[in-house]
Amino acid sequence: MKKVLWGIYQYLIAFPILLIITILTAILTIIITPFGANTVVAYFPARFWSRAICALLFVKVEISGLEHIDKKQSCVFVCNHQSMFDVFVIYGWLPVFFKWVMKAELRRIPFVGKACEAAGHIFLNRSNPKAIQRSLEKAEKQLKNGVSVVIFPEGTRTYDGSVKKFKRGAFMIATDLKLPVVPITIDGAFERLKRNSAYVHPGIIRTTVHPAVRIEAYLPDKQQQLADECHDIVVSGMGKK
């Protein structure tokens, strides 16, 4: 009976409210960001949106390691990708200005795509190596004055909850600009919403911000070693309470 009632709540109450909030958030972002994309005011709609979604779906976010973040230092945040809740966790609880590097296909989502474009997020065109390079160059231009980028280096959401091999793109940005890499472990988002499912399971998502990885030892061209090191750090944070 509880499962039935929860399903009714999700589909008849929570999801319609979330759709309205999403549209309003996108519209506000489009309106506000031309006056200053990297301001507390410009980030407020998306942060409120993320926290509202988690609250309405009874998902609690616990985050640790925020002391490892230097808000004045631009960096490359790399996270494992468990579900759509990863986006809400980062937007709602990461206390810095940042730009997403996201799949170009997301540009086509009504309202959301336009809002992401207005906010200066980078769409990664994976059609060919030259397009990927242009996207990465655009991401590099955003990395100044404490603004960071957030990337899911697995490239896609996990199918089984495990952390897949990290691709080199995020780490090319870090080594090109000699910026620290900050690994983030997201644990529990897969259990809240599995891939290809629309049924949310209430519960806890534990997020761990790890100490920054300095890239000097990986210069000039040891990006894959850096990726592997960060992968191992992210995996080390899984299953901790």
N, C-alpha and C positions, 0 to 999 in steps of 0.2 A: 504493500500500500504506500509506504514512504517513497518508493521509487516512482510510482505512478504520480503521486502528488508533486514530487520534485520535477518530473517531466512536464507536468501541466504548468507549474510555476515558470520553468525555463522558457517554454515555447509561447505561452500566452501572456506572461507578465514581463519577465526579465528581458528577453530578446527584443520585443517591441520597444521597451524603454531604451535599451542599448542602441537600437537603430536610430532613434531620435537624438540621443546624446551624441552619437557618432557624426551625424549630419551637422548638428549645431557646432560641434567641436571643429569640424572641417571648415565650416563657414567662418567661424571666429578666427581660426588660424589664417585663412586667406585674407581676411580684413586687417588683422593686427600686424602680421609679419612685415609688410612693406614699411612700417614705421620703426622697425628694429627687430630683426630675426633672432638675435642672440640677447634676449632680455628676459627677465623673470615673467613679465606680462605676456610675452609671446609664447613662452613655454607653458604657461598656466593652463590653457584649455586642454592640451594633450595630457598633462599630468593629472588634472582632475578627471578626465575621460578614463584614463588607465585605472586610477584608484576606484572610480565609480563602478567600472566593469567588475573588478575583483570583489568589491563589496556586495554588489547585486547578486553575484554568483557564489558568494560565501567562500571565496578563496582568500586565504590569509598569506601575506608575504612577510617573511622574516629575512632580513638582510644583515650581514655582518661584514666587517672589513672596510667600512667606509673611511676609516682612518688612513687607509693606504692611498687615498685619492688626494692629489694636489690640484686644487681647483684652478690654480694659476698656470698649470703646466698642460699644454696640449699633449694628447697621447692617443694611442690606438687601443680601444677596448675590444677584446675578442671574447665571445661567449659561445657556449654550446647551444644548440637550437633544438628544443624539445617540443614546443607547440606554439600556437599563437599567443599564449600567455607570456612567453618570453618578451614580447614587445611591450605588454602592459607592465611587466616587472621593471624593465629598463626605463621606460618613459616615466613611470610613476615613482620610482624609488632611487634612480641614479641622479645625484644632486649636482650635475654639471651641465653645461651647454654642449651639445653634441649634434652630429649629423649621422644619420643612418646611411649605410651603403646597402641598397636593397635591389631586388630583382626588378628589371625594367618592366616586367609584366604587371607589377603593382600599380604602375602609372595609369592603367586602364580602369581601376576601381573608381566608380563614381564618387565624387566629392573627395574621397581620401587621396586619390592620386594627385589632384590639383592642390590639396592642402600640403602634401609632402613636397611637391615642387615649389610651392610658395615659401615653405620653410627652409628650402635650400638643401634638402636631402638628396643624395646621389643615387641615381638609377643605374645599376650595373647592366650594361648591354653585353650579354654573353654570346652574341652571334658569331663573333670572330675575335682573334687576338688584338687587332687594332682598336676595335670598339671597347674591349676590356681595358686597354691601356689608356684610352681617352677618359673613361670613367674613373680610373684610378688617379689620373692627373687632376681631374676635377675635384676629387676627394682631397688630394694633397693641398689644393689651394684654400680649402676651408680650415686647415689645421694651423691656426694662429690665434694669438691673444687668448689662449686657454680653451679654445673650442676644440673638441675632440671628435673622433669618429667611432662609431660602433659597428662591428662587423660580425656576422655569423660565419666563421671560416669553414664550417662544414659544407656550406653552400645550399643546404636544404634541411628541412626538419627530419629528425630521426624517425625511423619506422618502428624501432623497438626500445627506445629509451637509452641506448648506448651512445657514446660519443664517437663519431666517425673521424677519419683522418682529416686534419686541417689542410686546406689549400693555401697556396703561397701568397695570394693577392694582398691580404691585410698586412703581411709581414714585409712585402716589397715596399709598401707605403712607409712602414716604420724604419726600415733600413735606408730608404732614399732620403728621408727627412731627419734621420737620427733621433727618432722619438721613442720614448719608452712604450712598452706594450703592457697593458694591464689585463690579465686573464680574469674572467668572471665565470663561476660555476652556477648554473641554474639547475636545481634539483627538485623534482616534484611536479613540474609543469606537464610532463608527459602523462603522469597519472591523472592530472586534472582534465586534460583534453588530448586524446590520442589522435594521431594523424588520420584524416578521412572520416572523422567522427564529429558530430555536432552536439554530443551529449557531454555536459560538463560534470565532473565529479568534485564536489566541494572538498576542501582540504588545505594543506599548507604547501607553499613553495618556498624552499630555502635557497637563498642566494648568497654566495660568498665572493667578495671582492678580494683578490689575492694581491700581494705586493707586486709592484711594477717589475717587469723584467727589463734590465738594461741591455741594450742591443750591441754595445761595443764589441763583445766577443763574437758577434755574428756578422760583422762587417768584413768585406763589402758584399759578399754574395752567398751568405749561408742562411738564406731565408727558410729553406725547408728544415734545417736543424732548429731554427728559432720556432718554427711552427710546431715541430714535434715536441719541443720543450714546453711550450705553452699548452699543447694538448695534454701532456702528462700532468701539468699543474691543474688544469680544469678537471680532469678525471679524479685527481686526488681529493677534490672537494665533494665528490658524490657520496651519498650515503651517510654524511655526517649530521649529527643532531646537536 
